């Protein structure tokens, strides 16, 4: 998923991004190490979309996958989060709610349910693809200027790509696919809320992960204990548990945020977001051998449009500098 562009805070220099920099492959230039980190991030985002589709065929239930998604980062980062407890407690309620709702339990369940009704290509294209449009809408609603030029063209291409994806199912009135698409749009809107919330907090990547995972794990644990969301973790196959532990817990929950923050520091937000927009293409390519999904004509048309639209929408407009300046 295309992560939000944000300026790294001063504390990031001593956080996970700094550890990644010290552990980078020898012999590569700083830009090369950044590209490696970004390539790994794109693969993790693609794995998220694939796992959303694969959950319906596994022995795990949505609550089980959510417990792994939010619980594993807490275990791994427990000492670091304890050192950041005062900064976490100082976060204002408004931005905290945007982050918790936008990428926490509501987003996770919406993405998983939408994926179970559609395909991995839909998850990989719609959820990250519509984020720039929703973010722009939130910014305009908050008094910011509406996108223009290249960014506006990118948003138009995103809409055209989504329409191309669902047009056939709209004409045929496929209720499951339409419901799944609507649910994925809700998930994308929630992720946009998370994006805006991240821009409003002064936390490093590790702190942001803690702010998201702590309350999300508590909520999903409470829902599972009270029976609101059934859980079958004790009876699930070991292979399914290991797969979601690695993909959702370690990959999406822990590595993606740290790797993307590191890539932005090495490559800059514009180059990172443009390369990151290739995640829908990676999902389609990986879904063929892993999930036996053959790309349909709507996918062949819609995914490239969305990918190009995301790349254009994330471009920063060039500002003219006067000679006096």
N, C-alpha and C positions, 0 to 999 in steps of 0.2 A: 504494500500500500504506500501511496505517495505521502510521506510524512510532511508535516508543516515546516515551512521555512521560518527560521527564527535566528536571532543573533545570540550566540553563545555567551552565557554570563561568565564573569571572572572565575567563579568557583569551578567551572568546567575544566579549567586547566589542570586541576589536581584530581579530577574524577575519572570515570571510566574511559573517556576519550583520551586522556593522557596515558592511561595504562595501555590502550591499544596502540598509541603512537610508539611507546617504548618497545612493544612486542611485535612491531611490524616486520614483515619479511626482509631479510638482509639482501642487499644488492638492488633493491627497487628504489626509484626516486620517490619523493614525498607524494607526487601526483599518482605514481603507480600504486603506492600503498593505498591511497584514497580510492582509486578505481577498484582495487581488490575488495576493500570494505564495502563499496557501493554495490559491486556485483553480488557479494554475499547477501546484502540487504535485499536486493531485488529477488533473489532466490527464496529468501525467507518470506517475503510478501507473497510470492507465488505459492509457497507451501501453505500459507494461511488459507488462500482460496481453495486449494486442493483439499485441505483437511475439512473445510466447511462442507464440501460436497461428500467427502468420504465418511463423515460422521454418521450419516444415515445408514450406511452399510456396515458399521462397526458394532462391537458389543458395548460400547460406551454410550451413555446418555448425555444430553447437552449439559446437565449439571456436573457430570463427571469431568467433561472436557474443560468446563469453566474452572473447576477446582484446580486442575492441573495448570491451566493458563495463568491464574492469578496466584496460586500457592507456591509454585516452584521459584519464581523470582524473589518472593519474600524470604524463602529459606536461604537462597544463595546470597542475597544482599542484606541479610539481617544485621550483621555488624555495621555495615556502611549506613544503613537506614537509622540505626540507633544513634550514630554520631550526628545525623541530620534531623533528629527529632524536633529540635527547637525551630528550625527553618520550616519543617512540615507543619508544625502547629501554628506558625505565623501566617500561613497562606489564608487569604480572605475567602469567606464562604462562597461568594459568587463564582470566581474562577475555579475553585475546587469542585463545585457541583458540575460545572461544564466539563471538566476533565473526567470526573467519576462517572457521570451519565454518558458522556460522549464516547468513551472508549472502554467503559466498564461493562457491567452485567447487561444493561439494555442493548448496547451495541453488539456484544458477543452473541446473545441469544437471537437477535434479529439477523445477524450475518449467518449464523448456523442454520436457522430455520429457512431463510431465503435460499441458502445453498442447497438444502435438502429438496426444494421444490423446483429448482432450475438446473444449472450446471456450473462447473468450475469456471467456465469462460464468463458467465454472467456475473459471478462473484468477483472475479479478477478485474472485470471491466467496469461494472456499475459502481461498486463500493468506492474504489479510489478515484474512478473517472469523474464522478459527479461532485466530488469534494470541492474542487475549485469553484464550481457554480454555486454551491451552497455557501461557501466561505464568502464569495463576492456578495451574495444576497445579504448575509449577516453584516458585512461591512457597510453596504449601502444603507441598510436599516439603521445602522449606528451612526450615520451621518457622513460616511466616507464617500469619495467620488466614485461614480460607476466606472467599471473597466472600459477602456477605449482601445482602438487600434488593434494590435496583434492579440492582446489579451481578450478583447471582445470577440474576435474571430475564433480564438481557441474555444471559448465558451460555447459559441454557436456550433462548432464542430462536435463538441461533446454531446450536445443535445441531439444533433443529427445522428451520431453514433448510437445513442441509446434508443432512439426511434427506430433505427435500422435493426437493432437487436430484437425488439419486441413487436415489430409491425406484423410479422407473420402470425404470431400467437394472438394478437389482437383481432386480426381478421378471422381467425379460426376459433376465437373465444375459448382459448385454453385457460381455464380458471386457475389451475395450479401454477402455471408459469407466470400468469399475470399477478397472482397473489404473491408469489416468490419475488417477482420483480419489484412490486410495491414495497415488500419488506426490506429488500436490499437498498431501495431508495431511502427508506427510513434509517437504515444502518449508515448509509453515506451521509445523510444529514446529521446524524449523531456524531460521526467522526469529524465533520466540519465544526461542530460545537466544541469538540475536544481540541481541534486545531486552534480555534480562537482562544480557548481557555489557556493553552500552553503559552501563548504570547503574553498573557496577563500575569504570569507567575515568574518569580525570580528563583528558579531551581535548576540545578544541573541535571543531566540525564538520569542519574541514579535517583535523585530526589523525586523527579517526575514519575519514574517507575513506581516508587514507593507510594506516592500520593494516589496513584491509580489503583495499585494492587491491594493495598491495605483494606480500604473500605469495600472494594469489590469482592475480595475473598470473604470478608465478614458477612456480606449480604448473601452471597451464594451459599455459604455454609449455613446460614440461618434458614434460607429457603429449603435447603436439602434436609436439615434436621427436623423441620416442622412438616415435611411431606408435601410442601407446595410444589417443589420440583423433585420428581423421583430420581433416585440415584442407584446405580448398579455397579459401582466401582469395585465392590468386593467380589462380584461374580464375573467381571469383565476379563477378556482374554489378555494374557500378559503382553502379547505383541501389540495389541491396540493401546494398552496403557503406555508402553514404551514409546510408540509412535507419537502419541499426542503429548507425552512428557517432553520429548525432544523438540517437536515442531512447535507446539503451542507454548509450553512452559519455558524452555531454554531458548528456542528460536525467536518466536514472536514476542514473548514476554520479556526476555532479557537482552538477547543479542541485537535485535533489529534496532532498538532505540540507541544503543551505544554505538553500533557500527555506523548508523546514519549520521549521528552527531559528529563522529570522527570524520566521515566522508565530507560533510559540509565544511569542516575546518580546513581540510586539505584541498578540496576542489572548488569551494564556494557553493552557495545555495542554488544558483542558476544552473550550473552544470550538473549538480547532483539531482535536481528535480527533473531535468530533461532526461537523463539516463534512467532515473527512477520511474519515469513514465512508461518504460518498456515492460513493466511488470505484467500488464494484461497480456502482452504477446507471450511472455514466458509461461503464463498460466495455460494459454491455449496449447502451446507446444508440449508442455509437460503433461497435460491432461490426456493427450492421445496415447502415450505408452502406459501411463500409470493408472488412469481411470477408464481407458478404452472409449474416450469421447472423441468422436469425429467432428471437426469444425463444420458447421452448417453454413449456408450462404449468408444468413444474417450475421453470423459471427465473423465470417471472412470480411464482410463489408463494415460492420459496426466497430469491431475492436481496433482496426487501424485508424478509423476516424476519431475514436475516443483517445487513443494513444497520441495522435498528432495534436488533438485539442488540448490534452493535459500539458504537453510540452510547450505549446504556444501560450496557454493560460498562465503558466508559471514563469514566463519570461518577464523580467523586470524592464519597464520602459526606460529607454536611455534618456538621461537628462543632459541638456545642453549646458556647457560651462562657458561663461562669458570670458573674454580675454582679460578683463580687469580682475576677475576672481583668480 
